[in-house]
Amino acid sequence: MKKQTYDLEERLLEYSVRIIKIVEQLPNTKAGSHVAGQLLRSGTSPYPNHGEAQAAESPKDFIHIAAGGLSAPRTR
């Protein structure tokens, strides 16, 4: 049986490209622009975050960098 490989970086790049293509199809309205901005930021950030985490110098450093994209829930 052939072993399946997972090239996460390549998959994240393809995902980012698909997100950009989806955003390009959104209507040019106030709501469409708002959603487009949110979608672009959230949908394209995993790719550079993964690249940065791959440059970590230790397992602890990797966890620290990878968790950097996560934020605590907001409180009032």
C-alpha contacts under 8 A as a table, 3 or more apart, distances in Angstrom:
res1	aa1	res2	aa2	distance
7	D	10	E	5.49
7	D	11	R	6.31
8	L	11	R	5.01
8	L	12	L	6.01
9	E	12	L	5.15
9	E	13	L	6.24
9	E	47	Y	6.70
9	E	50	H	7.16
9	E	51	G	7.45
10	E	13	L	5.12
10	E	14	E	6.27
11	R	14	E	5.10
11	R	15	Y	6.10
12	L	15	Y	4.93
12	L	16	S	6.15
12	L	46	P	6.77
12	L	47	Y	5.20
13	L	16	S	5.10
13	L	17	V	6.32
13	L	47	Y	6.01
14	E	17	V	5.11
14	E	18	R	6.27
15	Y	18	R	5.10
15	Y	19	I	6.22
15	Y	43	G	7.70
15	Y	44	T	7.70
16	S	19	I	5.05
16	S	20	I	6.27
16	S	43	G	6.13
16	S	44	T	4.78
16	S	47	Y	7.23
17	V	20	I	5.13
17	V	21	K	6.30
18	R	21	K	5.07
18	R	22	I	6.23
19	I	22	I	5.10
19	I	23	V	6.19
19	I	39	L	7.37
19	I	40	L	6.81
19	I	43	G	6.06
19	I	44	T	7.15
20	I	23	V	5.09
20	I	24	E	6.25
20	I	40	L	6.68
21	K	24	E	5.15
21	K	25	Q	6.73
22	I	25	Q	5.28
22	I	26	L	6.89
23	V	26	L	5.34
23	V	36	A	5.35
23	V	39	L	7.25
23	V	40	L	7.14
26	L	32	G	5.74
26	L	33	S	7.74
26	L	36	A	6.99
27	P	32	G	5.24
27	P	33	S	7.53
28	N	32	G	5.76
28	N	33	S	6.20
29	T	32	G	4.88
29	T	33	S	5.91
30	K	33	S	5.25
30	K	34	H	6.27
31	A	34	H	5.07
31	A	35	V	6.16
32	G	35	V	5.21
32	G	36	A	5.90
33	S	36	A	4.92
33	S	37	G	6.13
34	H	37	G	5.28
34	H	38	Q	6.37
35	V	38	Q	5.15
35	V	39	L	5.96
36	A	39	L	5.09
36	A	40	L	5.97
37	G	40	L	5.18
37	G	41	R	6.22
38	Q	41	R	5.30
38	Q	42	S	6.14
39	L	42	S	5.27
39	L	43	G	5.45
39	L	44	T	7.98
40	L	43	G	5.22
40	L	44	T	5.73
41	R	44	T	5.75
41	R	45	S	6.01
42	S	45	S	5.61
42	S	46	P	7.67
43	G	46	P	6.96
44	T	47	Y	6.20
44	T	48	P	7.84
45	S	48	P	5.86
45	S	49	N	6.16
46	P	49	N	5.02
46	P	50	H	5.92
47	Y	50	H	5.31
47	Y	51	G	6.46
48	P	51	G	5.00
48	P	52	E	6.17
49	N	52	E	5.14
49	N	53	A	6.16
49	N	65	I	7.91
49	N	66	A	6.90
49	N	69	G	7.44
50	H	53	A	5.05
50	H	54	Q	6.15
50	H	66	A	7.17
51	G	54	Q	5.13
51	G	55	A	6.71
52	E	55	A	5.34
52	E	56	A	7.12
52	E	65	I	7.24
53	A	56	A	5.35
53	A	62	F	5.31
53	A	63	I	7.85
53	A	65	I	5.42
53	A	66	A	5.55
54	Q	62	F	7.09
55	A	62	F	7.86
56	A	59	P	7.33
56	A	61	D	5.41
56	A	62	F	4.91
56	A	65	I	7.42
57	E	61	D	6.11
57	E	62	F	7.22
58	S	61	D	4.99
58	S	62	F	6.16
59	P	62	F	4.98
59	P	63	I	6.31
60	K	63	I	5.18
60	K	64	H	6.18
61	D	64	H	5.02
61	D	65	I	6.12
62	F	65	I	5.21
62	F	66	A	5.89
63	I	66	A	5.10
63	I	67	A	5.87
64	H	67	A	5.33
64	H	68	G	6.26
65	I	68	G	5.08
65	I	69	G	7.82
66	A	69	G	6.54
67	A	70	L	5.36
68	G	71	S	7.45
